[in-house]
């Protein structure tokens, strides 16, 4: 176990270098001059040149990358070109909203996907199975921005059950807070539920053909006990992996969803920074998202090995 964790941590080093290079390069290649954002459009060429020297924009690109990465490793992601606020503080203020949205979306996805997958697996190749699979494929095909708009039209405009958008801290009004978080969670969660449903269905079908399941039935156990107590426990192991590996996809979904529903998370922060050409904020936000994806993938690998003792990773020992 320890050797595997050390090996995976060492493997993260080249991944971090590659991803940070991509993040930095993409940001630098974005159209727009940072000095215009800093000084405004009325600044003279001499003033812009002074700003470029001050911020190291005249340095070669590799030098800029090394300087930026060195500061990032110490927790210094720079300051916003607009507000002069520290980027790390801007992220810390918005991370709780995105984390809450991600957790609520996962809960929605699991609550819908796992039961739907079990129902489809218990009636394979029937109209029930086909109907659940059709709904899952339809859910995956609808992009976040479209499903978000449809949910607003249905639950807010037509039925008037929840507000269409906005955000209230949970400390101020818990009930209104969760009412505002409901539609964003459904927007991401219903799409993610389709993937969980398909994985659960495939896993349950595979487990149901095992010898110990036939033995359980031969003992006279009810089908409910066989499915939920014996089969589902082992069938959920691949589902856990899918949930962990899709954290990055969920974070990317928050970029669109937070913008649609006016949530002050890191997704909306990234969109606002892109439109404002606030390069330090763009770099810091992308770096944070990439880091979360890498860390979650590592945790998923470790959890997979713990949950399934049959798995043994080769670590060179």
N, C-alpha and C positions, 0 to 999 in steps of 0.2 A: 504493500500500500504506500509506504513512505517513498520508496524508490520510484513508483509510478507517478506520484505527485511531483517529485523533484524533476523527473523527466519531462512531464507536461509543462512545468514552469520554465524549464530551459527551452522548450519548443516555442514558448510564447515570445521569447526575445526577438527572433527574426520576424515573427508575425507583427509584433509591435513596431519594429523598424519599418517594415513594408507599409503597413497601414498608415503610420504617421507621415511617411513620405507622400503617400497618395493624398491624404488629407491636406497637407501643406501645399502640394503642387496644385491641386484643384482650386484651392482658395486663391493662390497667387495668380492663376490663369483666369480668374473671373474678370469680366470686363469692368472697367472703372478704375479711377486713380484714387488711392487712399488719401492722398494729400488734398483732394477736392472735398472728401468727406470731413477731413480734419479742419481745413481752413475755409472751406466754402468756395463757390465758383468765382468770387470776386478777387481771390488771392492772385498776386502777381507771380510770374515765373520764378523770380528770385526767392520769394517766400516759399513757394512749393519746393524748390531745390533745397532750401534750408531744412524744411520738414523732412524731406527724403533722407538727408544726411542724419538728422536727429533720430529718426526711427530705423535707420539701417537699411532703407529701401534701395540704396545704391550698391549695397554689397552683392557679391555673386550669390546666386540662388542656393548653392550648397552651404555657403556661410550663413545665410539667413535661416536655413533649415536647422543647422546645428545649434545656432543661438536660440532659436525658438524651442527646439526639443530640450535643450539644457535647462531653460527656464521652466518648461512644462513639467519636467521631472522633479523640480523643486516646488511645484504647486503654483507657479507664477504663469498664468495664462494671458497676462497682459491686461490692458484696460480698454473699455469700449471707446471707440473713436467719437461717439456722440455724447454719452453721458459722463465719460471718464471714470465710470464705475469699474471696479475690479471684476474681470470676467468670472473668476472663481466664485465670487460672492453672488453674481447674477445667476450662476448655475445652482448654487446651494439654495437660493430663494425659490427656484422653480422646480428643483428635483422632486420634492414631495408630491407635487401635483401629478407629475408624469408617473411616478412610482405607484401612486394610488390608482391612477387610471389603468396602468398595466395590470395591477393585481386584480382590480374589479373585472377587467376584461377577461383575465384567465379564469376567474370564478364563474363568469357567465358562460365562457366557452366549455369548461369542464361540466357545468351543470346541464348544459344542452347536449354536448358532444358524446359524453360517456353513456348516458341512458339511451340516446338515439343509436349509438353503435351497438349496444347490447341488444336492443330491440331488433335491429337489422340482422344481427348475427344469429339470433334465435329463430328467425324465419328467412333463411337464405333463399334467394331467387324467387321470392314471392312478391306480391303486389306491395306488401309492407316494406320489404327490403328495397324494391325499386323506387317506391315513393320517398323513403328517407334518403336514398342516394341521390335522387333527383333534386331534392331540396338542398342537399349539401353542395352539389355541383353548382346550383344556382347561386347559393350564398357566396361561394368562392369567386364566381365570375363577376359579381357586382363589386366595383371599387368602393373604397371607403367614402370618398366624397359623395358618391351617388346614394349609397345606403344611408349616410348621415342625413342627406337632404330629404330622402323618403321618410325616415323616422321622424324628422321635424314636422313634415307635412301631416303625417298620420297622428302622432301622439300630442303634438303641440297645437297645430293649426286646426285640424279636424276635431280631435277629441278634447283638446284643452287640458290634458292630464298633467303635463309637466311643462316647465318653461323651455323655450327653444334654445337658449344659450345663456352664457354668463357663468359667474363663479362667485361663491360665497364661502369663506373659510369655515371649516367644520366647527371651530371654536365659537363662531358667532351664531350659527343656526344649523345644527346637525341635520334636521329634517330637510330643509331647503338645500343644503349642501348635497345630500345624496339624490335629491330630485334632479338637481342640475347635472350630476354625474351619471345618471341613469342612461340617457340617450348616447353619450359618448362611449360608455362601456358596452352597450348593445351594438353600437356601430362596429367596434373592433371585435367584440366577443363572438358575435354571430358568424362572422367570416372565419375566425379561428376555430369555432366549434365544428365547422365542416371538416377541417383537417383532423381534428381529434376523433370525430365520428368515424371517418374512414379508417384511421389507424386502429381504433378500438374494435371495429367490426372485423378487420383482418386478423387482429391478435386473438380475439375471442374465438373466431372460427378455427384458428390454428390450435389453440389450447383445447378446444372441445373435442378434438380428434385424438388427444393423448390417452394413454392407457389408464392413468390414474382417474381420469374423468369417467371412463367406462366402469372402472372399479367402484367409484362412488355411486354410480347409478345402480350397479349390481347389488350394492348394500341396501338399496331401497330408499336412498335419500331423495327428497323432492327435487324437482328441476330447479326451483328457485335457489335452494341451498347449493346445488351443484354449480349453478352459474355464478351466483354472487359470492359464495364463500370460498369455492375452490378455483373456479376458472378465472373469474375476474381479477383476483389478486395477482396471478402471474401474467395475465393479459395486459395489465396496466403498466408493466415495466417498460415496454416500448413507447407507451403513451407519455410516460414521464420524460423520456428522452426527447420526444417530439416537442413537448411543452418547453423544455429547456432550450432546445436549438432554435425555437421560433421566437425567443425573446427579442432578438434583433428585428424580426419582422414586426413584432408588436410595437417596438420603439419607433420604427419607421411609420407605422400607422398613426402614432400619436402626432406626428408632424402635420398630417392632413386634418385629423380629427380635432386636435386642439385649436387649429385655425378656424374650423367650421363652427365650433361651439364656444369660441372665445375663452379658452382655458389658459391660464398663465403658466404653462409648462415649458419644458425645454424644446418641445416641438415647435410651439408658436414663437419662442425666442429665436430659434434658428430661421424660421421663415421671415420674421421681422428683420433680422440681421442681414439676410440675403438681399431683401429689398432696399435696405439702408446702406448696403455695401460696408457693413461694419465687420471688417475682416478678422480682427482678434476674436470677436464673439463667434463668428462662423467657425473658425479654427478650434476654439475651445469647446464648442458644443459638439462638433463632429468627433473630436478626440474623446470626449466623454462617452458618446454613444458607442464608438468603436471599442473603448476599454470595457464597457459594460458587457458587450457581446462576447468579447474574449473571456472575461471572467466567468460569465454564466456558462459558456461552453465547457470551461474547465470544471466547474462545479457539477455540470450535468454528467460529464465523463466519470467523475468520482462517485456520484450518486448511482449511476448505472452499475458500476462495479460492486457497490455495496448491496444494492437491491437484488442483483442476480449473481450469486456465488459461482455459477457455472462459467462466468466470464473471467478470463485471465489475460491481462495485458502483458505484452512482451516489453520489458524494460531493460533488457540487456543483461539480466542476471542469469 
